[in-house]
Amino acid sequence: MNNVNAIILAAGKGTRMNSAKPKVLQTLSNKALLEYVLMQAQAICSQVYVVYGFGGEQVRQAFDDDSLNWVEQTKQLGTGHAVQQVMSHINNGSISLVLYGDVPLIQQPTLVNLITKVQKSGVALLSVMLDNPTGYGRIIRHDNKIQAIVEQKDANAEQLKICEVNTGIMAFDSGLLKTYLSYLESNNAQGELYLTDIIEMAANDGKTIASVVAKNEFEVAGVNDKVQLAKLERAFQQNQAHKFMQQGLTLKDPARFDCRGALSFGRDCEVDINVLIEGKVVLGNDTSIAPNCIIKNANIGSNVSILPNSIIENAIIGDGASIGPFARIRSETNISENAKIGNFVEVKKSTFGKGSKALHLSYVGDATIGKNVNIGAGVITCNYDGVNKHQTTIKDGAFVGSDTQLIAPVTIGKNATIGAGSTITKDVIDSQLSLSRAKQSVLKNWKKPTKK
């Protein structure tokens, strides 16, 4: 929206976090708290100002964005003082929207509503109704009109019974805000300049304080310690789960599901308990993910079965494939249609052709596997010589017997067979049996060791 300035207060130390990181860099669903606020502010405001203080260089380095305007608050003397630091950069005739770097889940429609209302009245306030308002500034109304905000420490017994509380999020005509900021005094229990005192000033001047009441408590919840952070994380995850289920995703238990990224899915997909989604994950149709799986930055096709306790990261899984249980698919892996990766198999930077399978206890790294290849139990591609990685190629239809070591670089020919227990150091030609074993023998004079 044109001529709207976001002022994001992000200078707090966050002492109760007991962390070396500034509070606004604490993470919710793998993103810093401040990142969520910036996303909303940049979507609707022409200019964004971030007031920073404690750990300011950490904060600035975390958000290397030339479109942001950084303003330092060297001493934390209250919210009014923080906003004062910005106002010399802001023109009269604009709108100033005050946000908080530790209130991450504020929604764009709510902010647009607040801005729309301030265009008519000059002052607009976002509040919320709480069953337990302890710790929050109370909204004082007379004839349903907002008259003032009283902080918890300054409230009397009757005022403490009020359940409508201040979220701290406000919008002002910038010229009006500058005027009232100059009148702020620190005659309160904290000895600070309260931005909230402006509400009473405006009301006493006969101005109507426009009111927006947030529909959801989680949207305006602030974070002061790790307990509150955990509660907000769970609220965030449950909200996502609800949205996904409305879009058609089957979640066996939405309370035991976490998406810390972006998930898209087709029809009739099913996700069981304790599944973690990270980064960007795409599911086709009729795909199922069993319990205790971690999926990160993966494109998974249709009719895929991800069996329990499997990990997939930065990989592509083709239609009809089966992964797991206890499989690990690492970066730059492409599993083609109807391929099968089974129990305790690890695949890294490899391509598995259509219909190929490695079902038991194998490591496949830096390899190109053709179609309909069978890799037996305990097979290893020895891809690392201590300095460099080398490539293994297994062509269509090959059969690699159990407990085989393939010493890269090496190529296994089309329809070739490798006998179990072999160490293959040379290329194997098409349609031939290759093996490397010492002749089995019995040592007649051998004696079993005895315990000393």
C-alpha positions as CSV (number, residue, x, y, z in Angstrom):
1,M,0.0,0.0,0.0
2,N,1.4,3.4,-0.9
3,N,2.6,5.9,1.7
4,V,2.5,3.3,4.5
5,N,5.5,2.9,6.8
6,A,6.0,-0.2,8.9
7,I,7.9,0.4,12.1
8,I,9.1,-2.9,13.5
9,L,10.3,-2.8,17.1
10,A,13.1,-5.4,17.4
11,A,15.5,-4.0,19.9
12,G,14.6,-6.2,22.9
13,K,17.2,-8.4,24.5
14,G,14.9,-11.2,25.4
15,T,16.5,-12.0,28.8
16,R,14.0,-14.7,29.6
17,M,15.1,-16.6,26.5
18,N,18.4,-17.3,28.2
19,S,20.1,-17.3,24.8
20,A,23.1,-15.6,23.2
21,K,20.8,-14.8,20.2
22,P,18.6,-11.8,20.2
23,K,14.9,-12.6,20.8
24,V,13.8,-11.8,17.3
25,L,16.3,-14.4,15.9
26,Q,14.8,-17.2,17.9
27,T,13.1,-19.6,15.4
28,L,9.5,-20.7,14.9
29,S,9.1,-23.5,12.3
30,N,12.7,-23.0,11.2
31,K,12.4,-19.3,10.5
32,A,13.4,-16.4,12.7
33,L,10.5,-14.6,14.5
34,L,11.4,-11.3,12.7
35,E,11.3,-13.0,9.3
36,Y,7.6,-13.6,9.6
37,V,6.9,-9.9,10.5
38,L,9.1,-8.7,7.7
39,M,7.2,-10.8,5.2
40,Q,3.9,-9.3,6.1
41,A,5.2,-5.7,6.3
42,Q,7.0,-5.9,3.0
43,A,3.8,-7.2,1.3
44,I,1.7,-4.2,2.3
45,C,4.0,-1.3,3.2
46,S,6.0,1.1,0.9
47,Q,8.8,1.5,3.5
48,V,9.9,-0.8,6.3
49,Y,11.9,0.5,9.3
50,V,13.5,-2.0,11.8
51,V,14.4,-0.6,15.2
52,Y,17.3,-2.7,16.5
53,G,19.3,-2.7,19.7
54,F,20.7,-5.7,21.6
55,G,22.6,-8.0,19.3
56,G,21.9,-5.6,16.5
57,E,24.7,-6.7,14.2
58,Q,23.5,-10.3,14.4
59,V,20.0,-9.1,13.4
60,R,21.3,-7.0,10.5
61,Q,23.5,-9.8,9.2
62,A,20.6,-12.3,9.4
63,F,18.5,-10.0,7.1
64,D,20.8,-8.7,4.4
65,D,18.1,-6.8,2.5
66,D,18.8,-3.4,0.9
67,S,15.1,-2.6,1.0
68,L,15.1,-2.5,4.8
69,N,15.8,0.7,6.8
70,W,17.7,0.0,10.0
71,V,17.4,2.4,13.0
72,E,19.4,1.8,16.2
73,Q,17.9,2.3,19.6
74,T,21.0,2.6,21.8
75,K,19.1,2.6,25.0
76,Q,15.9,0.7,25.6
77,L,13.6,3.3,27.2
78,G,10.3,2.0,26.2
79,T,8.1,1.5,23.1
80,G,7.5,5.2,22.7
81,H,11.2,5.9,22.8
82,A,11.8,3.2,20.1
83,V,9.3,4.8,17.7
84,Q,10.7,8.2,18.3
85,Q,14.0,7.0,16.8
86,V,12.3,6.5,13.4
87,M,10.1,9.5,13.1
88,S,12.7,11.9,11.6
89,H,12.8,9.5,8.6
90,I,9.0,9.6,8.0
91,N,7.0,12.2,6.2
92,N,3.8,13.8,7.5
93,G,0.7,12.8,5.5
94,S,1.8,9.1,5.6
95,I,0.6,6.3,7.8
96,S,2.8,4.6,10.4
97,L,2.1,1.0,11.3
98,V,3.8,-0.2,14.5
99,L,4.6,-3.9,14.6
100,Y,6.7,-6.1,16.9
101,G,9.6,-8.4,15.9
102,D,8.5,-11.0,18.5
103,V,4.8,-11.2,17.3
104,P,5.4,-13.4,14.3
105,L,2.0,-14.7,13.2
106,I,0.2,-11.4,12.5
107,Q,-1.9,-11.8,9.3
108,Q,-2.0,-9.6,6.3
109,P,-5.8,-9.1,6.3
110,T,-5.8,-7.9,9.9
111,L,-3.1,-5.3,9.1
112,V,-4.9,-4.1,6.0
113,N,-8.1,-3.7,8.1
114,L,-6.2,-1.7,10.6
115,I,-4.6,0.6,7.9
116,T,-8.0,1.1,6.3
117,K,-9.5,2.3,9.6
118,V,-6.7,4.7,10.4
119,Q,-7.2,6.4,7.1
120,K,-10.5,7.7,8.5
121,S,-9.7,8.3,12.2
122,G,-6.0,9.0,12.4
123,V,-5.5,6.4,15.2
124,A,-6.3,2.6,15.0
125,L,-5.6,0.0,17.6
126,L,-5.6,-3.8,17.4
127,S,-6.8,-5.7,20.5
128,V,-7.7,-9.2,21.4
129,M,-10.0,-10.9,24.0
130,L,-8.1,-13.3,26.4
131,D,-9.5,-15.6,29.0
132,N,-6.4,-14.9,31.1
133,P,-5.3,-11.4,30.4
134,T,-2.6,-11.3,33.1
135,G,0.5,-9.4,32.0
136,Y,-1.2,-7.4,29.3
137,G,-2.2,-3.8,29.1
138,R,-6.0,-3.5,29.4
139,I,-8.3,-1.6,27.0
140,I,-10.3,0.9,28.8
141,R,-13.6,1.7,27.1
142,H,-16.5,4.2,27.8
143,D,-19.7,3.8,25.9
144,N,-17.8,1.2,23.8
145,K,-15.3,3.8,22.7
146,I,-11.6,3.2,23.5
147,Q,-10.4,5.8,26.1
148,A,-7.0,4.5,27.2
149,I,-4.7,1.5,27.7
150,V,-3.5,0.7,31.3
151,E,-0.5,-1.5,31.7
152,Q,-0.7,-4.4,34.1
153,K,1.6,-2.8,36.7
154,D,-0.4,0.4,36.7
155,A,-3.9,-1.1,36.7
156,N,-6.3,-1.0,39.6
157,A,-8.4,-4.0,40.8
158,E,-11.3,-3.2,38.5
159,Q,-9.2,-2.7,35.5
160,L,-7.4,-6.0,36.0
161,K,-10.7,-7.8,35.5
162,I,-10.9,-6.5,31.9
163,C,-10.3,-9.3,29.3
164,E,-9.7,-7.1,26.2
165,V,-6.0,-6.4,26.0
166,N,-3.6,-4.4,23.9
167,T,-1.6,-6.3,21.3
168,G,0.8,-3.4,20.8
169,I,0.0,-3.3,17.1
170,M,-1.3,0.2,16.1
171,A,-1.5,2.5,13.1
172,F,-1.3,6.3,13.1
173,D,-1.4,9.3,10.9
174,S,2.3,10.0,11.0
175,G,2.0,13.7,11.7
176,L,-0.4,13.0,14.5
177,L,2.0,10.4,15.9
178,K,4.9,12.9,15.9
179,T,2.9,15.4,17.9
180,Y,1.8,12.9,20.6
181,L,5.3,11.3,20.8
182,S,6.7,14.7,21.9
183,Y,4.3,14.8,24.8
184,L,5.2,11.4,26.3
185,E,6.4,11.2,29.9
186,S,8.0,8.4,31.9
187,N,5.8,8.8,35.0
188,N,4.9,5.1,35.3
189,A,6.0,2.0,37.2
190,Q,8.7,1.1,34.6
191,G,10.0,4.7,34.2
192,E,9.6,4.3,30.4
193,L,8.0,6.1,27.5
194,Y,4.9,4.1,26.7
195,L,3.5,4.3,23.2
196,T,0.2,3.2,24.6
197,D,-0.2,6.6,26.4
198,I,-0.9,8.1,23.0
199,I,-4.3,6.4,23.0
200,E,-5.4,8.3,26.1
201,M,-4.0,11.6,24.7
202,A,-5.9,11.1,21.4
203,A,-9.1,10.2,23.3
204,N,-8.8,13.3,25.5
205,D,-8.5,15.4,22.4
206,G,-11.8,14.0,21.3
207,K,-10.5,11.7,18.6
208,T,-12.2,8.4,18.0
209,I,-9.8,5.5,18.3
210,A,-10.6,3.0,15.6
211,S,-10.8,-0.5,16.9
212,V,-9.9,-3.9,15.3
213,V,-10.3,-7.0,17.4
214,A,-8.2,-9.9,16.4
215,K,-10.1,-13.1,15.7
216,N,-7.3,-15.5,16.8
217,E,-5.2,-15.3,19.9
218,F,-2.2,-17.0,18.2
219,E,-2.1,-14.2,15.5
220,V,-1.1,-11.6,18.1
221,A,0.7,-13.7,20.6
222,G,4.2,-12.4,21.5
223,V,7.1,-14.5,22.5
224,N,9.1,-13.8,25.7
225,D,10.5,-17.2,26.7
226,K,11.0,-20.7,25.4
227,V,7.7,-21.9,26.9
228,Q,5.8,-19.3,24.9
229,L,7.8,-20.1,21.9
230,A,6.9,-23.8,22.1
231,K,3.2,-23.0,22.6
232,L,3.2,-20.7,19.6
233,E,5.0,-23.4,17.5
234,R,2.3,-25.9,18.4
235,A,-0.5,-23.4,17.6
236,F,1.3,-22.6,14.2
237,Q,1.5,-26.3,13.4
238,Q,-2.0,-27.1,14.3
239,N,-3.2,-24.2,12.2
240,Q,-1.3,-25.5,9.2
241,A,-2.6,-29.0,9.8
242,H,-6.1,-27.7,9.8
243,K,-5.5,-25.9,6.5
244,F,-4.0,-29.0,4.9
245,M,-6.9,-31.2,5.9
246,Q,-9.4,-28.7,4.5
247,Q,-7.4,-29.0,1.3
248,G,-7.8,-32.8,1.3
249,L,-4.7,-34.1,3.0
250,T,-5.3,-37.0,5.4
251,L,-3.4,-36.6,8.7
252,K,-3.7,-39.5,11.0
253,D,-3.2,-37.2,14.0
254,P,-2.8,-33.5,13.3
255,A,-1.4,-33.0,16.8
256,R,1.6,-35.1,15.8
257,F,2.5,-33.5,12.5
258,D,5.0,-30.7,11.8
259,C,5.5,-28.8,8.5
260,R,8.5,-26.4,8.8
261,G,8.4,-25.3,5.2
262,A,6.1,-25.4,2.2
263,L,4.0,-28.6,1.4
264,S,1.9,-29.1,-1.7
265,F,0.0,-32.4,-2.5
266,G,-2.4,-34.0,-4.9
267,R,-5.5,-36.1,-4.2
268,D,-5.8,-38.8,-1.5
269,C,-2.4,-38.4,0.1
270,E,-2.0,-39.7,3.6
271,V,0.5,-38.7,6.3
272,D,0.9,-40.8,9.5
273,I,2.1,-39.6,12.9
274,N,5.4,-37.9,13.8
275,V,6.2,-36.9,10.2
276,L,8.4,-33.8,9.8
277,I,8.3,-31.8,6.6
278,E,11.1,-29.3,5.9
279,G,11.9,-27.0,3.0
280,K,9.8,-27.4,-0.1
281,V,8.0,-30.8,-0.5
282,V,5.7,-31.8,-3.3
283,L,3.5,-35.0,-3.2
284,G,1.7,-36.4,-6.1
285,N,-1.6,-38.3,-5.9
286,D,-2.3,-41.3,-3.6
287,T,1.1,-41.1,-1.9
288,S,1.5,-42.2,1.7
289,I,4.1,-41.4,4.3
290,A,4.3,-43.8,7.3
291,P,5.2,-42.8,10.9
292,N,8.5,-41.1,12.0
293,C,9.7,-39.9,8.6
294,I,11.6,-36.8,7.8
295,I,11.1,-35.3,4.3
296,K,13.1,-32.2,3.2
297,N,13.2,-30.5,-0.2
298,A,11.8,-33.5,-2.0
299,N,9.6,-34.0,-5.1
300,I,7.7,-37.2,-4.5
301,G,5.5,-38.7,-7.2
302,S,2.1,-40.4,-7.2
303,N,1.4,-43.8,-5.7
304,V,4.6,-43.7,-3.6
305,S,5.0,-45.5,-0.3
306,I,7.3,-43.9,2.2
307,L,7.6,-46.6,4.9
308,P,8.4,-45.9,8.6
309,N,11.5,-44.2,9.9
310,S,12.8,-43.1,6.5
311,I,14.7,-39.9,5.7
312,I,14.5,-38.2,2.3
313,E,16.5,-35.0,1.6
314,N,17.0,-33.0,-1.7
315,A,15.8,-35.9,-3.8
316,I,13.3,-36.9,-6.5
317,I,11.1,-40.0,-6.0
318,G,9.3,-41.3,-9.0
319,D,5.7,-42.7,-9.4
320,G,5.1,-46.0,-7.8
321,A,8.4,-46.2,-5.9
322,S,8.7,-47.6,-2.4
323,I,11.1,-46.2,0.2
324,G,12.0,-47.8,3.5
325,P,11.5,-48.7,6.2
326,F,14.6,-47.2,7.8
327,A,16.0,-45.9,4.4
328,R,18.0,-42.8,3.9
329,I,17.8,-41.0,0.6
330,R,20.4,-38.2,0.5
331,S,21.0,-35.2,-1.7
332,E,21.0,-35.3,-5.5
333,T,19.3,-38.7,-5.7
334,N,16.7,-39.6,-8.3
335,I,14.7,-42.7,-7.7
336,S,12.7,-43.6,-10.8
337,E,9.3,-45.2,-11.3
338,N,8.5,-48.4,-9.4
339,A,12.0,-48.6,-7.9
340,K,12.4,-50.0,-4.4
341,I,14.8,-48.9,-1.7
342,G,14.4,-51.0,1.4
343,N,15.6,-51.7,5.0
344,F,18.7,-49.8,6.1
345,V,19.7,-48.7,2.6
346,E,21.5,-45.4,2.1
347,V,21.5,-43.7,-1.3
348,K,23.6,-40.6,-2.1
349,K,23.9,-38.6,-5.3
350,S,22.7,-41.5,-7.4
351,T,20.1,-42.4,-10.0
352,F,18.0,-45.5,-9.7
353,G,16.4,-46.6,-12.9
354,K,12.8,-47.8,-13.4
355,G,12.0,-51.0,-11.5
356,S,15.4,-51.4,-9.9
357,K,15.7,-52.3,-6.3
358,A,18.1,-52.4,-3.3
359,L,16.1,-54.0,-0.5
360,H,18.6,-54.7,2.4
361,L,21.5,-53.1,4.2
362,S,23.3,-51.4,1.3
363,Y,25.2,-48.2,0.5
364,V,24.9,-46.7,-3.0
365,G,26.8,-43.5,-3.6
366,D,27.8,-41.6,-6.7
367,A,26.2,-44.2,-8.9
368,T,24.1,-44.5,-12.0
369,I,21.8,-47.6,-11.8
370,G,20.0,-48.7,-14.9
371,K,16.5,-50.3,-15.2
372,N,15.5,-53.5,-13.5
373,V,18.8,-53.8,-11.6
374,N,18.8,-56.0,-8.4
375,I,21.3,-55.0,-5.7
376,G,21.6,-57.7,-3.0
377,A,22.0,-57.3,0.7
378,G,25.1,-55.7,2.0
379,V,26.3,-54.3,-1.3
380,I,28.6,-51.2,-1.1
381,T,29.8,-48.8,-3.8
382,C,33.3,-47.9,-2.6
383,N,33.2,-44.4,-4.1
384,Y,35.8,-42.6,-2.0
385,D,39.6,-43.1,-2.3
386,G,40.4,-40.9,0.6
387,V,40.7,-37.8,-1.6
388,N,38.2,-37.9,-4.5
389,K,34.8,-39.4,-5.2
390,H,34.4,-41.8,-8.2
391,Q,31.5,-43.0,-10.2
392,T,29.9,-46.5,-10.4
393,T,27.7,-47.4,-13.3
394,I,25.4,-50.5,-13.2
395,K,23.6,-51.0,-16.5
396,D,20.1,-52.4,-17.2
397,G,19.2,-55.8,-15.9
398,A,22.4,-56.4,-13.9
399,F,22.3,-58.6,-10.7
400,V,24.8,-57.7,-7.9
401,G,25.1,-60.5,-5.4
402,S,25.0,-60.0,-1.6
403,D,28.0,-58.6,0.3
404,T,29.7,-57.2,-2.9
405,Q,32.1,-54.3,-2.9
406,L,32.2,-52.3,-6.1
407,I,35.5,-50.3,-6.2
408,A,34.8,-47.1,-8.2
409,P,35.4,-46.1,-10.9
410,V,33.8,-49.3,-12.3
411,T,31.1,-50.3,-14.7
412,I,28.9,-53.3,-14.5
413,G,27.6,-54.4,-17.9
414,K,24.0,-54.9,-19.1
415,N,22.5,-58.1,-17.7
416,A,25.7,-59.0,-15.9
417,T,25.8,-61.0,-12.7
418,I,28.1,-60.5,-9.8
419,G,28.6,-63.4,-7.5
420,A,28.0,-62.9,-3.8
421,G,30.9,-61.9,-1.6
422,S,32.9,-60.4,-4.5
423,T,35.2,-57.4,-4.6
424,I,35.0,-55.9,-8.1
425,T,37.8,-53.6,-9.2
426,K,37.5,-53.9,-13.0
427,D,34.7,-53.3,-15.5
428,V,32.3,-56.3,-16.0
429,I,31.2,-57.1,-19.5
430,D,27.5,-57.6,-20.5
431,S,25.7,-60.8,-19.7
432,Q,28.6,-62.4,-17.9
433,L,29.1,-63.8,-14.4
434,S,32.0,-62.2,-12.5
435,L,33.2,-63.1,-9.0
436,S,36.3,-62.8,-6.8
437,R,36.6,-65.4,-4.1
438,A,39.5,-67.4,-2.6
439,K,39.0,-71.1,-2.8
440,Q,37.3,-72.4,0.3
441,S,39.6,-74.5,2.4
442,V,39.8,-76.2,5.9
443,L,42.9,-75.6,8.1
444,K,43.2,-78.9,9.9
445,N,45.5,-77.7,12.7
446,W,43.6,-74.6,13.5
447,K,42.4,-74.2,17.1
448,K,39.8,-71.9,18.4
449,P,41.2,-69.1,20.5
450,T,40.7,-69.4,24.3
451,K,40.0,-66.5,26.6
452,K,43.0,-65.2,28.5
